[in-house]
Amino acid sequence: MIHLLKTKIGRLRILAILEGISLLTLVFLAVPLKYWLENPALVKIMGPVHGTLFLLFLFNTLSVGIEQQWKFRETTWKVILACFIPFGTFYIDNKILRRL
């Protein structure tokens, strides 16, 4: 895992995993706890964490896309779209980012 920190694509892959985990935690754990058990504490914690990771992932995707000269219609939009779908960042990491 340490080798991923050495390149921008590696750091983007780490952000993809963290963003995906934060989205899944928010959607499948924090929100049900908030509405079923009336306990919003985890949403108050995970909401800003996920928002920050989401924005970092978007900005880093655009930065890496420009630096690596990705074609927007072939790569960049797919990577950006992935962060809106649960499990999407894991799929994109496996299908696109790992191979770059």
MIRO-181217 format. One line per field, with one value per atom (N, C-alpha, C): residue number from 1; residue in one letter; chain; atom name; x, y negated, z. Coordinates in pm, 1 decimal. Example, Ala and Ser with C-alpha at 12.3 -4.5 7.8 and 13.67 -1.06 7.14 Angstrom:
! MIRO-181217
resi = (1  1  1  2  2  2)
resn = (A  A  A  S  S  S)
chain = (A  A  A  A  A  A)
name = (N  CA  C  N  CA  C)
c1 = (1319.0  1230.0  1320.0  1285.0  1367.0  1290.0)
c2 = (569.0  450.0  330.0  225.0  106.0  -3.0)
c3 = (780.0  780.0  780.0  708.0  714.0  787.0)
! end
This chain:
! MIRO-181217
resi = (1  1  1  2  2  2  3  3  3  4  4  4  5  5  5  6  6  6  7  7  7  8  8  8  9  9  9  10  10  10  11  11  11  12  12  12  13  13  13  14  14  14  15  15  15  16  16  16  17  17  17  18  18  18  19  19  19  20  20  20  21  21  21  22  22  22  23  23  23  24  24  24  25  25  25  26  26  26  27  27  27  28  28  28  29  29  29  30  30  30  31  31  31  32  32  32  33  33  33  34  34  34  35  35  35  36  36  36  37  37  37  38  38  38  39  39  39  40  40  40  41  41  41  42  42  42  43  43  43  44  44  44  45  45  45  46  46  46  47  47  47  48  48  48  49  49  49  50  50  50  51  51  51  52  52  52  53  53  53  54  54  54  55  55  55  56  56  56  57  57  57  58  58  58  59  59  59  60  60  60  61  61  61  62  62  62  63  63  63  64  64  64  65  65  65  66  66  66  67  67  67  68  68  68  69  69  69  70  70  70  71  71  71  72  72  72  73  73  73  74  74  74  75  75  75  76  76  76  77  77  77  78  78  78  79  79  79  80  80  80  81  81  81  82  82  82  83  83  83  84  84  84  85  85  85  86  86  86  87  87  87  88  88  88  89  89  89  90  90  90  91  91  91  92  92  92  93  93  93  94  94  94  95  95  95  96  96  96  97  97  97  98  98  98  99  99  99  100  100  100)
resn = (M  M  M  I  I  I  H  H  H  L  L  L  L  L  L  K  K  K  T  T  T  K  K  K  I  I  I  G  G  G  R  R  R  L  L  L  R  R  R  I  I  I  L  L  L  A  A  A  I  I  I  L  L  L  E  E  E  G  G  G  I  I  I  S  S  S  L  L  L  L  L  L  T  T  T  L  L  L  V  V  V  F  F  F  L  L  L  A  A  A  V  V  V  P  P  P  L  L  L  K  K  K  Y  Y  Y  W  W  W  L  L  L  E  E  E  N  N  N  P  P  P  A  A  A  L  L  L  V  V  V  K  K  K  I  I  I  M  M  M  G  G  G  P  P  P  V  V  V  H  H  H  G  G  G  T  T  T  L  L  L  F  F  F  L  L  L  L  L  L  F  F  F  L  L  L  F  F  F  N  N  N  T  T  T  L  L  L  S  S  S  V  V  V  G  G  G  I  I  I  E  E  E  Q  Q  Q  Q  Q  Q  W  W  W  K  K  K  F  F  F  R  R  R  E  E  E  T  T  T  T  T  T  W  W  W  K  K  K  V  V  V  I  I  I  L  L  L  A  A  A  C  C  C  F  F  F  I  I  I  P  P  P  F  F  F  G  G  G  T  T  T  F  F  F  Y  Y  Y  I  I  I  D  D  D  N  N  N  K  K  K  I  I  I  L  L  L  R  R  R  R  R  R  L  L  L)
chain = (A  A  A  A  A  A  A  A  A  A  A  A  A  A  A  A  A  A  A  A  A  A  A  A  A  A  A  A  A  A  A  A  A  A  A  A  A  A  A  A  A  A  A  A  A  A  A  A  A  A  A  A  A  A  A  A  A  A  A  A  A  A  A  A  A  A  A  A  A  A  A  A  A  A  A  A  A  A  A  A  A  A  A  A  A  A  A  A  A  A  A  A  A  A  A  A  A  A  A  A  A  A  A  A  A  A  A  A  A  A  A  A  A  A  A  A  A  A  A  A  A  A  A  A  A  A  A  A  A  A  A  A  A  A  A  A  A  A  A  A  A  A  A  A  A  A  A  A  A  A  A  A  A  A  A  A  A  A  A  A  A  A  A  A  A  A  A  A  A  A  A  A  A  A  A  A  A  A  A  A  A  A  A  A  A  A  A  A  A  A  A  A  A  A  A  A  A  A  A  A  A  A  A  A  A  A  A  A  A  A  A  A  A  A  A  A  A  A  A  A  A  A  A  A  A  A  A  A  A  A  A  A  A  A  A  A  A  A  A  A  A  A  A  A  A  A  A  A  A  A  A  A  A  A  A  A  A  A  A  A  A  A  A  A  A  A  A  A  A  A  A  A  A  A  A  A  A  A  A  A  A  A  A  A  A  A  A  A  A  A  A  A  A  A  A  A  A  A  A  A)
name = (N  CA  C  N  CA  C  N  CA  C  N  CA  C  N  CA  C  N  CA  C  N  CA  C  N  CA  C  N  CA  C  N  CA  C  N  CA  C  N  CA  C  N  CA  C  N  CA  C  N  CA  C  N  CA  C  N  CA  C  N  CA  C  N  CA  C  N  CA  C  N  CA  C  N  CA  C  N  CA  C  N  CA  C  N  CA  C  N  CA  C  N  CA  C  N  CA  C  N  CA  C  N  CA  C  N  CA  C  N  CA  C  N  CA  C  N  CA  C  N  CA  C  N  CA  C  N  CA  C  N  CA  C  N  CA  C  N  CA  C  N  CA  C  N  CA  C  N  CA  C  N  CA  C  N  CA  C  N  CA  C  N  CA  C  N  CA  C  N  CA  C  N  CA  C  N  CA  C  N  CA  C  N  CA  C  N  CA  C  N  CA  C  N  CA  C  N  CA  C  N  CA  C  N  CA  C  N  CA  C  N  CA  C  N  CA  C  N  CA  C  N  CA  C  N  CA  C  N  CA  C  N  CA  C  N  CA  C  N  CA  C  N  CA  C  N  CA  C  N  CA  C  N  CA  C  N  CA  C  N  CA  C  N  CA  C  N  CA  C  N  CA  C  N  CA  C  N  CA  C  N  CA  C  N  CA  C  N  CA  C  N  CA  C  N  CA  C  N  CA  C  N  CA  C  N  CA  C  N  CA  C  N  CA  C  N  CA  C  N  CA  C  N  CA  C  N  CA  C  N  CA  C  N  CA  C  N  CA  C  N  CA  C  N  CA  C  N  CA  C)
c1 = (81.8  0.0  86.5  204.2  293.0  333.3  349.3  390.2  286.7  159.9  56.0  72.5  137.6  155.1  257.7  332.6  441.5  397.0  276.9  229.6  92.8  58.3  -72.9  -185.9  -165.3  -268.1  -282.6  -174.5  -180.4  -257.6  -231.6  -305.4  -453.2  -482.2  -621.3  -689.6  -617.0  -673.2  -704.9  -616.3  -641.6  -763.9  -773.8  -891.3  -1019.1  -1010.7  -1127.7  -1176.7  -1084.1  -1121.7  -1180.5  -1115.1  -1164.6  -1300.5  -1317.4  -1445.4  -1554.5  -1523.0  -1620.9  -1661.1  -1565.0  -1594.2  -1679.5  -1646.6  -1724.1  -1867.8  -1887.3  -2022.7  -2102.4  -2040.8  -2110.5  -2143.8  -2052.2  -2076.9  -2192.8  -2193.8  -2300.0  -2435.4  -2439.8  -2566.8  -2620.2  -2533.0  -2580.6  -2571.1  -2506.3  -2494.5  -2547.6  -2493.0  -2527.5  -2671.8  -2717.2  -2854.2  -2958.0  -2942.4  -3038.5  -3039.2  -2922.3  -2919.0  -2994.7  -2980.9  -3048.5  -3200.5  -3250.9  -3395.9  -3461.4  -3394.8  -3456.0  -3437.7  -3320.3  -3293.1  -3291.3  -3324.0  -3327.2  -3196.8  -3085.4  -2953.1  -2871.8  -2871.4  -2804.0  -2653.8  -2595.8  -2455.6  -2360.5  -2378.2  -2286.6  -2300.9  -2420.9  -2440.5  -2367.3  -2371.5  -2302.3  -2151.6  -2100.5  -1956.6  -1922.5  -1995.0  -1960.7  -1999.3  -2099.2  -2140.2  -2026.1  -1965.9  -1853.1  -1730.5  -1706.5  -1592.7  -1613.4  -1733.0  -1761.7  -1757.4  -1813.1  -1811.0  -1669.9  -1582.8  -1443.5  -1374.3  -1393.3  -1332.0  -1388.2  -1516.1  -1581.9  -1517.7  -1503.4  -1443.4  -1296.4  -1222.9  -1083.0  -1073.1  -1162.1  -1162.1  -1192.3  -1292.2  -1325.6  -1209.5  -1153.6  -1043.1  -920.9  -890.8  -776.0  -799.8  -922.8  -954.5  -930.4  -978.3  -957.3  -809.2  -738.2  -594.3  -516.8  -543.4  -474.2  -515.2  -642.9  -689.7  -620.1  -600.8  -530.5  -382.9  -322.3  -179.6  -149.8  -233.6  -212.6  -272.1  -336.2  -401.7  -504.7  -587.8  -697.1  -796.9  -856.9  -966.6  -1090.2  -1154.1  -1265.1  -1374.7  -1410.9  -1521.4  -1487.2  -1360.4  -1322.1  -1290.6  -1231.9  -1185.1  -1236.9  -1212.9  -1238.9  -1383.5  -1478.9  -1619.0  -1659.9  -1601.3  -1633.3  -1583.7  -1464.2  -1407.4  -1490.2  -1529.8  -1612.2  -1748.3  -1810.8  -1942.7  -1940.1  -1830.2  -1818.4  -1840.2  -1802.4  -1814.8  -1958.9  -2050.7  -2191.7  -2268.3  -2205.2  -2272.8  -2209.4  -2290.7  -2232.3  -2158.2  -2041.4  -1950.0  -1884.7  -1920.1  -1865.5  -1716.4  -1666.6  -1523.2  -1440.8  -1497.5  -1427.2  -1419.0  -1527.3  -1532.4  -1433.0  -1433.9  -1344.5  -1199.1  -1171.8  -1034.5  -989.0  -1075.6  -1041.5  -1032.6  -1124.8  -1131.7  -1045.0  -1022.6  -949.3  -821.5  -834.5  -719.6  -605.6  -636.1  -531.3  -443.5  -499.6  -426.9  -344.0  -359.2  -284.2  -147.5)
c2 = (119.4  0.0  -126.2  -119.7  -235.5  -280.7  -185.8  -221.6  -308.5  -301.2  -382.7  -531.3  -562.9  -702.6  -775.7  -704.6  -764.1  -828.3  -794.6  -851.0  -915.4  -1005.6  -1070.8  -970.7  -878.4  -776.9  -687.0  -654.2  -574.5  -645.7  -774.5  -851.7  -862.6  -873.5  -875.4  -742.8  -633.0  -501.6  -491.3  -543.4  -542.1  -626.1  -744.9  -829.8  -759.8  -686.7  -614.8  -512.9  -439.1  -338.5  -405.8  -511.1  -581.1  -645.6  -706.1  -768.6  -662.9  -550.3  -441.4  -387.1  -368.9  -320.2  -421.9  -550.3  -652.5  -659.2  -644.1  -644.8  -524.8  -407.3  -287.7  -297.4  -351.6  -369.6  -464.9  -572.5  -671.5  -613.9  -549.8  -501.6  -378.7  -285.1  -158.7  -145.9  -238.8  -231.9  -357.5  -473.1  -596.9  -640.0  -637.3  -681.3  -586.3  -454.0  -367.1  -388.5  -409.3  -437.6  -565.2  -664.0  -791.7  -775.1  -704.1  -696.6  -581.6  -469.6  -356.7  -363.9  -408.6  -415.0  -557.7  -652.3  -794.2  -839.7  -796.2  -831.1  -894.2  -1027.7  -1094.1  -1117.7  -1063.9  -1093.1  -1051.3  -932.8  -884.9  -965.6  -1011.8  -1095.7  -1228.1  -1281.9  -1408.8  -1394.2  -1276.0  -1251.3  -1216.8  -1121.8  -1070.3  -1164.5  -1247.5  -1341.1  -1430.8  -1505.7  -1591.0  -1512.3  -1396.7  -1313.8  -1270.5  -1221.5  -1178.6  -1297.2  -1409.9  -1528.7  -1572.0  -1570.3  -1607.6  -1508.9  -1379.5  -1277.9  -1284.7  -1312.3  -1326.1  -1439.3  -1556.5  -1670.8  -1645.2  -1585.7  -1551.7  -1455.9  -1358.2  -1263.3  -1333.5  -1421.9  -1494.2  -1580.5  -1660.7  -1748.5  -1669.5  -1561.6  -1479.3  -1407.5  -1365.5  -1302.6  -1401.0  -1523.3  -1623.7  -1656.1  -1667.2  -1696.5  -1585.8  -1461.8  -1348.8  -1336.6  -1358.6  -1351.2  -1451.1  -1572.8  -1675.3  -1639.6  -1599.8  -1566.3  -1446.4  -1344.7  -1223.0  -1232.7  -1344.8  -1369.8  -1262.7  -1231.5  -1138.8  -1203.4  -1124.9  -1175.2  -1177.0  -1292.7  -1309.6  -1206.8  -1186.9  -1095.9  -949.0  -916.2  -776.0  -738.3  -829.7  -792.2  -883.6  -1013.3  -1105.5  -1101.2  -1105.5  -1109.7  -980.6  -867.6  -740.2  -740.0  -793.7  -797.8  -892.5  -1006.6  -1101.3  -1040.6  -978.3  -917.8  -810.8  -741.1  -631.0  -675.4  -798.2  -840.4  -872.3  -872.6  -895.8  -765.7  -652.0  -521.9  -437.0  -382.4  -291.2  -177.6  -146.8  -46.2  -91.4  -209.2  -257.6  -282.3  -338.4  -366.8  -238.4  -135.3  -6.9  53.9  41.0  92.7  17.8  -115.3  -197.5  -171.2  -153.0  -121.6  7.0  106.5  236.6  232.5  163.7  167.1  63.0  -54.3  -159.5  -199.0  -242.1  -301.9  -203.7  -81.1  19.5  40.3  24.4  51.8  -65.6  -181.0  -300.3  -308.5)
c3 = (0.0  0.0  0.0  58.6  64.7  -75.3  -167.7  -303.6  -374.2  -332.8  -394.3  -362.6  -251.2  -212.7  -298.9  -378.9  -455.8  -586.5  -635.7  -762.2  -743.2  -834.0  -825.6  -850.2  -941.5  -966.9  -844.6  -780.4  -657.9  -548.5  -532.5  -431.7  -469.2  -599.6  -645.0  -613.4  -630.5  -597.3  -448.2  -363.5  -218.9  -186.8  -248.4  -226.6  -273.9  -384.5  -435.5  -332.9  -274.7  -174.0  -50.4  -2.3  117.2  92.8  -25.1  -58.8  -68.6  -128.1  -139.1  -3.5  85.5  220.3  296.4  281.0  352.8  301.1  170.2  114.1  164.0  161.8  208.7  357.7  436.3  579.5  601.6  524.8  538.7  497.3  381.4  326.4  399.7  431.4  485.8  637.6  703.7  848.6  917.2  879.4  949.1  926.2  801.9  773.0  834.3  822.5  892.2  1044.2  1103.7  1247.7  1279.8  1192.7  1216.3  1212.7  1114.3  1096.9  1171.8  1187.9  1257.9  1408.3  1451.3  1595.0  1648.0  1560.4  1595.6  1661.6  1602.3  1653.2  1539.0  1528.4  1416.5  1437.0  1543.8  1575.6  1463.8  1407.8  1304.3  1175.1  1145.0  1026.3  1044.1  1164.2  1191.4  1177.6  1202.2  1187.7  1042.7  985.8  853.2  739.8  760.0  654.8  609.9  701.9  661.8  614.6  673.7  630.5  485.1  455.7  319.0  222.6  262.8  176.9  142.3  240.1  217.8  124.2  149.0  62.8  -79.3  -90.6  -220.4  -300.7  -237.6  -306.4  -340.8  -248.9  -277.0  -395.8  -400.0  -510.3  -642.9  -644.7  -767.6  -816.4  -726.2  -764.8  -809.5  -740.5  -779.1  -910.9  -936.3  -1064.6  -1178.2  -1161.9  -1266.3  -1281.9  -1172.3  -1176.7  -1247.2  -1209.7  -1272.3  -1418.5  -1447.2  -1584.9  -1675.5  -1625.8  -1703.8  -1717.4  -1606.4  -1608.6  -1698.6  -1691.8  -1770.9  -1911.7  -1940.4  -2069.1  -2103.2  -2003.6  -2028.1  -2123.2  -2208.7  -2290.7  -2201.3  -2194.1  -2100.9  -2126.6  -2251.6  -2284.4  -2263.1  -2257.7  -2241.5  -2097.5  -2021.5  -1888.5  -1778.5  -1790.7  -1680.3  -1633.9  -1724.4  -1681.6  -1612.1  -1652.5  -1587.1  -1442.6  -1422.3  -1287.2  -1199.9  -1255.2  -1178.9  -1148.0  -1244.7  -1224.6  -1115.9  -1104.6  -1008.4  -865.3  -832.1  -692.2  -653.5  -747.9  -718.4  -695.7  -723.5  -717.9  -608.3  -516.6  -417.5  -488.0  -439.6  -495.3  -626.3  -676.7  -803.7  -800.5  -692.3  -686.2  -679.3  -618.6  -614.4  -754.5  -829.0  -966.5  -1055.0  -1046.4  -1127.6  -1091.9  -963.7  -923.4  -989.0  -991.0  -1048.0  -1200.5  -1266.4  -1411.8  -1483.2  -1419.7  -1488.6  -1415.0  -1290.5  -1220.0  -1196.4  -1167.2  -1141.0  -1264.5  -1381.1  -1506.2  -1555.8  -1491.4  -1538.4  -1475.0)
! end
